[in-house]
Amino acid sequence: MIPQFIGAFLVTSIVMIGSSLLWPVVMKQDRPPVLQTVRDAVVKTEAGKKAEEVLGVYTVPDNMPQAVNDASSLVVQSVGTAVQKKVEEVVTTRVIEEVVKRFDTLPSQDKEEIKTIICKPAQ
């Protein structure tokens, strides 16, 4: 129970700190009083100062829907590529396992014939 509380507290803190720093950039308006209080406390720390410097340089593009669409397309494409590679890897592994299993069940004479065919030098 206590680890869950600590985890929830940390996540909430991160969201509040991020919101307090990003609010003017994303919403294009002043921070609400609660977020202003959080921001004032955050920028008193060294990490908070650095975060605000980094986030202060960031600007939201004017064409936000297009930027989100482009970013989501890139994410979907990379996830699709990663999934495809993993599927190919799994399928290859399963095929090899099945071939080895079937080879192990062959009679000795058939195994020797296959070894001879596979190991025959190229002509």
C-alpha positions, 0 to 999 in steps of 0.5 A: 500500500505504501509503495503505491502511495509513493508511486502515485505521489511521484507521478502526480508531482511530476505531472504538476511540475511539468504542467507548471513549466509547460503551461504558458507554452502549450496553452498560450496563456498565464498559469493558474495560481496553483501552477504559478505557486508550483513553478515558483517553488520549482525554479528555486532548485537547480534542476528546476532552473535547468528545466525551465531554461530548456522548456523556455526555448521550446515553442509549440508549432503554429500548425499543431495538428500537422505536427502531431500528425507527423509525430504520430506517423513516425511513432506508428512507423517505428513501432510497426518496423520494430514489431515486424522485426520481432515477428520475423525473429520469432517465426524464424526461431520457431521454424528452426526449432521445428526443423531440428525437432523433425530432424531428430525424429528421423531414422539414422539412415535418413539423417546421414543422407541429409547430412551428406546432401547439406555438407556436400562440397560445391562443384 
